[in-house]
């Protein structure tokens, strides 16, 4: 995931943010991680606070925007021609 996420979120929060960005529900994330749904909700609340977001829709949009910026940033290291 993006450097912005890595500098602010824990490894677990990054994983959960990624799963949310893939469209998984809280229950699906909880099942995948062998956690209780309440645990996932707690992680999401901390993610929202750290990133100043109000809901998972904003998280999905932010993740998509950051991913697009990462793809568009493609420096070349070739010698000058």
C-alpha positions, -999 to 999 in steps of 0.1 A, spaced: 0 0 0 10 36 -3 37 54 17 11 77 32 -7 47 47 26 31 58 37 63 77 4 66 96 -11 32 100 0 0 117 6 -32 96 -27 -46 107 -46 -13 99 -29 -13 64 -41 -49 58 -76 -41 69 -77 -9 48 -65 -30 18 -93 -55 24 -119 -27 26 -106 -13 -6 -112 -47 -23 -148 -44 -12 -149 -69 17 -174 -65 44 -165 -63 81 -177 -99 85 -156 -111 56 -126 -93 69 -132 -107 104 -135 -143 90 -104 -139 68 -83 -126 98 -99 -149 124 -111 -119 144 -144 -108 159 -164 -82 139 -161 -58 168 -123 -60 165 -125 -51 128 -148 -22 136 -123 -9 162 -95 -10 137 -116 8 112 -125 35 137 -88 41 144 -80 41 106 -108 67 101 -94 89 129 -58 87 118 -67 95 82 -94 121 91 -121 101 73 -158 96 82 -166 62 66 -154 33 45 -165 49 13 -140 77 19 -113 51 27 -120 33 -6 -117 66 -26 -85 76 -8 -69 42 -14 -79 44 -51 -65 79 -55 -32 70 -38 -29 38 -59 -35 59 -91 -9 84 -81 16 56 -74 10 42 -108 14 76 -125 47 82 -107 71 61 -128 105 78 -128 130 66 -154 165 60 -146 179 58 -181 209 78 -191 202 110 -210 200 103 -247 
